[in-house]
Amino acid sequence: MSVCVDKQPWRKSCIQPNCGQLNPANQNVYSVLHDIYLDINDYMEKGEYFHMGGDEVFMPCWNQTEVIVTYMKEKNYERTTEGFLQLWSEFQEKALNQWDEVTDGKSSIILWSSELTLPENVEQYLPKDRYIIQTWIPSDSKIPLELLKKGYRVIMSTKNAWYFDHGFWGITKYYSWKTVYANMLPKSYLVLGGEACMWGVSLILNNEFKKINQIIFKEYLDEFSIEMKIFPRLNAVGERLWSNPPTDFKTVESRFNRQRERVLAKGINSD
């Protein structure tokens, strides 16, 4: 039910290791999703939204998988970006149908922004009355505004302000609480809110000996360092989401210093 699992060299099969993604051509995938959705629904509170993920789908993986290529030929899907988007949207529709079978069939679904949710594609594949798009793109991108104009609800996770893992790996840049605070939200009732993101460490295990064979320190984070990397920057996200004030960081710096003291008093480590 999965394809490209642990493929090497990984750059040809996924965005980052370990490789592997669901096989949309295998119909057994959907019955398994049905069972998983049953369990998830049992734990969800009334009014909560279900997030189906959907980021970092890697089309070249599908393009090198014989069973998927054969399936696409049977469905008359071309081996082009458009054809793979058709395959992707088919998967999404079938997954949604499984969710609807275990729920009332009316709840909204959150998806990460992707090629499927681009303004030029989204209306063809994702109905706006069912899907909320969580955008993880830079602040200078017009995509959120274009999605809002089309009537889609949006959750903001601005990549160059609210990605708290940045600055600790690769060539990424660290965003201070001032940058975090300056990330303004579009003025629209369709903006449901936002979310700051902090991603963790990936481990590759040697299955034979049950030992760690390699650690990919992509985001350099564990339970001992998470609080100081989140606070006080998360406080800045909180105020931005609560009232979205038209002020800059200079007018609130003294208050944020006091807020840091409150956080420390609660036993939470803060930078």
C-alpha positions as a Markdown table, in Angstrom:
| # | Residue | x | y | z |
|---|---|---|---|---|
| 1 | Met | 0.0 | 0.0 | 0.0 |
| 2 | Ser | 3.0 | 2.3 | 0.1 |
| 3 | Val | 5.5 | 3.1 | -2.7 |
| 4 | Cys | 9.1 | 4.3 | -2.9 |
| 5 | Val | 9.7 | 3.1 | 0.7 |
| 6 | Asp | 13.3 | 3.7 | 1.8 |
| 7 | Lys | 14.3 | 4.3 | -1.8 |
| 8 | Gln | 17.9 | 5.3 | -2.5 |
| 9 | Pro | 19.2 | 7.7 | -3.7 |
| 10 | Trp | 16.4 | 9.4 | -1.8 |
| 11 | Arg | 16.4 | 12.7 | -3.7 |
| 12 | Lys | 14.9 | 10.9 | -6.7 |
| 13 | Ser | 12.0 | 9.5 | -4.7 |
| 14 | Cys | 11.0 | 12.0 | -2.0 |
| 15 | Ile | 11.6 | 15.5 | -0.7 |
| 16 | Gln | 13.5 | 14.2 | 2.4 |
| 17 | Pro | 14.2 | 10.7 | 3.8 |
| 18 | Asn | 12.9 | 8.3 | 4.8 |
| 19 | Cys | 11.0 | 7.9 | 1.5 |
| 20 | Gly | 7.6 | 6.5 | 1.2 |
| 21 | Gln | 4.0 | 7.6 | 0.4 |
| 22 | Leu | 0.7 | 6.0 | 0.0 |
| 23 | Asn | -0.2 | 4.2 | -3.2 |
| 24 | Pro | -3.4 | 5.8 | -4.6 |
| 25 | Ala | -3.8 | 3.0 | -7.1 |
| 26 | Asn | -4.2 | 0.4 | -4.4 |
| 27 | Gln | -7.9 | 0.3 | -3.3 |
| 28 | Asn | -7.0 | -1.4 | 0.0 |
| 29 | Val | -5.5 | 1.9 | 1.1 |
| 30 | Tyr | -9.0 | 3.4 | 1.4 |
| 31 | Ser | -10.4 | 0.6 | 3.5 |
| 32 | Val | -7.4 | 1.0 | 5.9 |
| 33 | Leu | -8.0 | 4.8 | 6.0 |
| 34 | His | -11.6 | 4.1 | 6.8 |
| 35 | Asp | -10.6 | 2.2 | 9.9 |
| 36 | Ile | -8.1 | 4.8 | 10.9 |
| 37 | Tyr | -10.7 | 7.5 | 10.5 |
| 38 | Leu | -13.1 | 5.6 | 12.8 |
| 39 | Asp | -10.5 | 5.7 | 15.5 |
| 40 | Ile | -9.8 | 9.4 | 14.9 |
| 41 | Asn | -13.4 | 10.3 | 14.9 |
| 42 | Asp | -13.9 | 8.6 | 18.3 |
| 43 | Tyr | -11.4 | 11.0 | 19.9 |
| 44 | Met | -12.5 | 14.3 | 18.2 |
| 45 | Glu | -14.4 | 16.9 | 20.1 |
| 46 | Lys | -17.5 | 18.5 | 18.5 |
| 47 | Gly | -16.5 | 21.3 | 16.3 |
| 48 | Glu | -12.9 | 20.2 | 15.7 |
| 49 | Tyr | -11.4 | 20.1 | 12.2 |
| 50 | Phe | -9.7 | 17.1 | 10.8 |
| 51 | His | -6.3 | 17.8 | 9.1 |
| 52 | Met | -5.5 | 15.4 | 6.3 |
| 53 | Gly | -2.0 | 16.7 | 5.7 |
| 54 | Gly | -1.2 | 16.6 | 2.0 |
| 55 | Asp | 2.2 | 18.4 | 1.9 |
| 56 | Glu | 5.3 | 17.2 | 0.2 |
| 57 | Val | 3.6 | 14.8 | -2.2 |
| 58 | Phe | 6.4 | 13.8 | -4.6 |
| 59 | Met | 5.1 | 13.2 | -8.1 |
| 60 | Pro | 8.4 | 11.7 | -9.4 |
| 61 | Cys | 7.8 | 8.8 | -6.9 |
| 62 | Trp | 4.5 | 8.0 | -8.6 |
| 63 | Asn | 6.1 | 8.4 | -12.1 |
| 64 | Gln | 8.7 | 5.7 | -11.4 |
| 65 | Thr | 6.3 | 3.2 | -9.8 |
| 66 | Glu | 5.0 | 0.7 | -12.4 |
| 67 | Val | 1.7 | -0.1 | -10.7 |
| 68 | Ile | 0.8 | 3.6 | -10.6 |
| 69 | Val | 1.9 | 4.3 | -14.1 |
| 70 | Thr | -0.2 | 1.3 | -15.3 |
| 71 | Tyr | -3.2 | 2.6 | -13.3 |
| 72 | Met | -2.9 | 6.0 | -14.8 |
| 73 | Lys | -2.8 | 4.6 | -18.3 |
| 74 | Glu | -6.1 | 2.7 | -17.5 |
| 75 | Lys | -7.6 | 5.9 | -16.3 |
| 76 | Asn | -6.4 | 7.9 | -19.3 |
| 77 | Tyr | -4.3 | 10.2 | -17.1 |
| 78 | Glu | -1.3 | 11.6 | -18.9 |
| 79 | Arg | 2.1 | 11.3 | -17.2 |
| 80 | Thr | 2.3 | 15.1 | -16.9 |
| 81 | Thr | 1.8 | 17.4 | -14.0 |
| 82 | Glu | -1.9 | 17.7 | -14.9 |
| 83 | Gly | -2.2 | 13.9 | -15.0 |
| 84 | Phe | -0.6 | 13.5 | -11.6 |
| 85 | Leu | -2.9 | 16.2 | -10.2 |
| 86 | Gln | -5.8 | 14.2 | -11.4 |
| 87 | Leu | -4.5 | 11.1 | -9.7 |
| 88 | Trp | -3.8 | 13.2 | -6.5 |
| 89 | Ser | -7.3 | 14.7 | -6.5 |
| 90 | Glu | -8.8 | 11.2 | -7.0 |
| 91 | Phe | -7.0 | 10.0 | -3.9 |
| 92 | Gln | -8.2 | 13.0 | -2.0 |
| 93 | Glu | -11.8 | 12.5 | -3.1 |
| 94 | Lys | -11.7 | 8.8 | -2.1 |
| 95 | Ala | -10.1 | 9.6 | 1.2 |
| 96 | Leu | -12.8 | 12.3 | 1.9 |
| 97 | Asn | -15.5 | 9.8 | 1.0 |
| 98 | Gln | -14.1 | 7.4 | 3.7 |
| 99 | Trp | -14.1 | 10.2 | 6.2 |
| 100 | Asp | -17.7 | 11.1 | 5.3 |
| 101 | Glu | -18.8 | 7.5 | 5.9 |
| 102 | Val | -17.7 | 7.7 | 9.5 |
| 103 | Thr | -18.9 | 11.2 | 10.1 |
| 104 | Asp | -21.9 | 13.3 | 9.1 |
| 105 | Gly | -20.4 | 14.1 | 5.8 |
| 106 | Lys | -20.4 | 17.8 | 6.3 |
| 107 | Ser | -17.3 | 18.6 | 8.3 |
| 108 | Ser | -14.6 | 20.8 | 6.9 |
| 109 | Ile | -11.2 | 19.3 | 6.1 |
| 110 | Ile | -7.8 | 21.1 | 6.4 |
| 111 | Leu | -5.1 | 20.5 | 3.8 |
| 112 | Trp | -1.6 | 22.0 | 3.7 |
| 113 | Ser | -1.0 | 24.2 | 0.7 |
| 114 | Ser | 0.5 | 22.4 | -2.2 |
| 115 | Glu | 0.4 | 22.2 | -6.0 |
| 116 | Leu | -3.1 | 20.9 | -5.7 |
| 117 | Thr | -4.2 | 24.0 | -3.8 |
| 118 | Leu | -2.6 | 26.6 | -6.1 |
| 119 | Pro | -5.2 | 29.2 | -7.2 |
| 120 | Glu | -5.1 | 28.0 | -10.8 |
| 121 | Asn | -5.8 | 24.4 | -9.7 |
| 122 | Val | -7.8 | 24.5 | -6.5 |
| 123 | Glu | -11.3 | 25.1 | -7.8 |
| 124 | Gln | -11.0 | 22.2 | -10.2 |
| 125 | Tyr | -10.1 | 19.7 | -7.5 |
| 126 | Leu | -11.2 | 20.9 | -4.1 |
| 127 | Pro | -14.7 | 22.3 | -3.2 |
| 128 | Lys | -14.4 | 25.5 | -1.1 |
| 129 | Asp | -17.3 | 24.4 | 1.1 |
| 130 | Arg | -15.4 | 21.4 | 2.4 |
| 131 | Tyr | -11.7 | 22.4 | 2.4 |
| 132 | Ile | -9.7 | 24.9 | 4.5 |
| 133 | Ile | -6.2 | 25.6 | 3.1 |
| 134 | Gln | -3.3 | 26.0 | 5.6 |
| 135 | Thr | -0.7 | 28.0 | 3.7 |
| 136 | Trp | 3.0 | 27.4 | 4.5 |
| 137 | Ile | 4.4 | 29.9 | 2.0 |
| 138 | Pro | 6.5 | 33.2 | 2.3 |
| 139 | Ser | 4.9 | 36.4 | 3.3 |
| 140 | Asp | 5.4 | 38.1 | -0.1 |
| 141 | Ser | 3.4 | 35.4 | -1.8 |
| 142 | Lys | 0.0 | 36.5 | -3.2 |
| 143 | Ile | -1.4 | 32.9 | -3.0 |
| 144 | Pro | -3.3 | 33.4 | 0.3 |
| 145 | Leu | -5.0 | 36.5 | -1.1 |
| 146 | Glu | -5.9 | 34.8 | -4.3 |
| 147 | Leu | -7.4 | 31.8 | -2.4 |
| 148 | Leu | -9.4 | 34.3 | -0.3 |
| 149 | Lys | -10.7 | 36.0 | -3.4 |
| 150 | Lys | -11.9 | 32.6 | -4.6 |
| 151 | Gly | -13.8 | 32.1 | -1.4 |
| 152 | Tyr | -11.5 | 29.6 | 0.3 |
| 153 | Arg | -11.0 | 29.6 | 4.0 |
| 154 | Val | -7.4 | 30.0 | 5.0 |
| 155 | Ile | -5.2 | 29.2 | 8.0 |
| 156 | Met | -1.9 | 31.1 | 8.0 |
| 157 | Ser | 1.5 | 29.5 | 8.7 |
| 158 | Thr | 3.8 | 32.0 | 7.1 |
| 159 | Lys | 7.0 | 30.2 | 6.2 |
| 160 | Asn | 9.4 | 33.1 | 6.7 |
| 161 | Ala | 8.0 | 34.2 | 10.0 |
| 162 | Trp | 6.1 | 31.5 | 11.8 |
| 163 | Tyr | 8.4 | 28.5 | 11.0 |
| 164 | Phe | 10.2 | 28.2 | 14.3 |
| 165 | Asp | 12.6 | 25.4 | 13.2 |
| 166 | His | 14.2 | 27.8 | 10.7 |
| 167 | Gly | 17.6 | 29.2 | 11.7 |
| 168 | Phe | 18.8 | 25.9 | 13.2 |
| 169 | Trp | 19.5 | 23.9 | 10.1 |
| 170 | Gly | 20.8 | 24.3 | 6.6 |
| 171 | Ile | 20.7 | 27.8 | 5.1 |
| 172 | Thr | 17.4 | 28.8 | 6.9 |
| 173 | Lys | 17.1 | 32.0 | 8.7 |
| 174 | Tyr | 16.1 | 32.5 | 12.4 |
| 175 | Tyr | 13.1 | 34.8 | 12.9 |
| 176 | Ser | 13.1 | 36.8 | 16.1 |
| 177 | Trp | 9.9 | 37.6 | 18.0 |
| 178 | Lys | 9.9 | 41.0 | 16.3 |
| 179 | Thr | 9.7 | 39.4 | 12.9 |
| 180 | Val | 7.1 | 37.0 | 14.2 |
| 181 | Tyr | 5.0 | 39.9 | 15.5 |
| 182 | Ala | 5.3 | 41.9 | 12.2 |
| 183 | Asn | 3.7 | 39.1 | 10.2 |
| 184 | Met | 0.3 | 40.8 | 9.5 |
| 185 | Leu | -2.8 | 38.8 | 8.6 |
| 186 | Pro | -5.0 | 39.5 | 5.6 |
| 187 | Lys | -8.2 | 41.3 | 6.7 |
| 188 | Ser | -10.8 | 38.8 | 5.7 |
| 189 | Tyr | -13.4 | 36.8 | 7.6 |
| 190 | Leu | -12.2 | 33.8 | 5.6 |
| 191 | Val | -8.9 | 33.9 | 7.6 |
| 192 | Leu | -9.8 | 31.4 | 10.3 |
| 193 | Gly | -6.5 | 31.9 | 12.2 |
| 194 | Gly | -2.9 | 30.8 | 12.1 |
| 195 | Glu | -0.4 | 28.3 | 13.4 |
| 196 | Ala | 3.2 | 28.6 | 14.3 |
| 197 | Cys | 5.2 | 25.5 | 13.2 |
| 198 | Met | 8.1 | 23.7 | 14.9 |
| 199 | Trp | 9.3 | 20.5 | 13.4 |
| 200 | Gly | 11.3 | 17.7 | 15.1 |
| 201 | Val | 14.2 | 15.3 | 14.5 |
| 202 | Ser | 14.0 | 12.4 | 12.1 |
| 203 | Leu | 15.6 | 9.1 | 13.0 |
| 204 | Ile | 16.7 | 6.3 | 10.7 |
| 205 | Leu | 16.7 | 3.0 | 12.5 |
| 206 | Asn | 18.7 | -0.1 | 11.7 |
| 207 | Asn | 15.9 | -2.6 | 11.9 |
| 208 | Glu | 18.1 | -5.7 | 12.2 |
| 209 | Phe | 19.7 | -4.5 | 15.4 |
| 210 | Lys | 17.1 | -2.0 | 16.6 |
| 211 | Lys | 19.8 | 0.6 | 16.9 |
| 212 | Ile | 20.0 | 4.1 | 15.6 |
| 213 | Asn | 22.0 | 3.9 | 12.4 |
| 214 | Gln | 21.8 | 7.5 | 11.4 |
| 215 | Ile | 20.1 | 10.7 | 12.7 |
| 216 | Ile | 19.0 | 13.3 | 10.3 |
| 217 | Phe | 19.1 | 16.5 | 12.3 |
| 218 | Lys | 16.8 | 18.4 | 10.1 |
| 219 | Glu | 15.3 | 20.7 | 12.7 |
| 220 | Tyr | 17.5 | 20.1 | 15.7 |
| 221 | Leu | 14.8 | 19.8 | 18.3 |
| 222 | Asp | 13.9 | 17.5 | 21.1 |
| 223 | Glu | 12.0 | 17.7 | 24.4 |
| 224 | Phe | 14.9 | 19.4 | 26.1 |
| 225 | Ser | 15.1 | 22.4 | 23.7 |
| 226 | Ile | 11.6 | 22.9 | 22.4 |
| 227 | Glu | 10.4 | 25.5 | 25.0 |
| 228 | Met | 13.3 | 27.9 | 24.5 |
| 229 | Lys | 12.9 | 27.7 | 20.8 |
| 230 | Ile | 9.2 | 28.4 | 20.9 |
| 231 | Phe | 9.0 | 31.1 | 23.7 |
| 232 | Pro | 8.7 | 34.1 | 23.7 |
| 233 | Arg | 8.1 | 34.0 | 19.9 |
| 234 | Leu | 4.9 | 32.1 | 20.4 |
| 235 | Asn | 3.6 | 35.0 | 22.5 |
| 236 | Ala | 4.0 | 37.2 | 19.5 |
| 237 | Val | 2.0 | 34.8 | 17.4 |
| 238 | Gly | -0.7 | 34.8 | 20.1 |
| 239 | Glu | -1.2 | 38.6 | 20.1 |
| 240 | Arg | -1.1 | 38.7 | 16.3 |
| 241 | Leu | -3.8 | 36.1 | 16.1 |
| 242 | Trp | -5.9 | 37.5 | 19.0 |
| 243 | Ser | -6.2 | 41.1 | 17.8 |
| 244 | Asn | -4.0 | 41.6 | 14.7 |
| 245 | Pro | -3.0 | 45.1 | 15.9 |
| 246 | Pro | -1.7 | 47.6 | 13.4 |
| 247 | Thr | 1.3 | 48.4 | 15.7 |
| 248 | Asp | 4.9 | 47.4 | 15.2 |
| 249 | Phe | 7.2 | 45.7 | 17.8 |
| 250 | Lys | 8.5 | 48.9 | 19.3 |
| 251 | Thr | 5.2 | 49.7 | 20.9 |
| 252 | Val | 4.9 | 46.4 | 22.6 |
| 253 | Glu | 8.5 | 45.5 | 23.5 |
| 254 | Ser | 8.1 | 46.4 | 27.2 |
| 255 | Arg | 5.0 | 44.3 | 27.5 |
| 256 | Phe | 6.7 | 41.3 | 25.9 |
| 257 | Asn | 9.5 | 41.5 | 28.4 |
| 258 | Arg | 6.9 | 41.3 | 31.1 |
| 259 | Gln | 5.2 | 38.4 | 29.4 |
| 260 | Arg | 8.4 | 36.6 | 29.3 |
| 261 | Glu | 8.6 | 36.9 | 33.1 |
| 262 | Arg | 5.1 | 35.5 | 33.4 |
| 263 | Val | 6.1 | 32.5 | 31.2 |
| 264 | Leu | 9.2 | 31.9 | 33.4 |
| 265 | Ala | 7.1 | 32.1 | 36.5 |
| 266 | Lys | 5.0 | 29.2 | 35.2 |
| 267 | Gly | 8.1 | 27.1 | 34.9 |
| 268 | Ile | 8.4 | 27.3 | 31.2 |
| 269 | Asn | 11.8 | 27.9 | 29.7 |
| 270 | Ser | 11.9 | 31.1 | 27.5 |
| 271 | Asp | 14.7 | 32.6 | 25.5 |
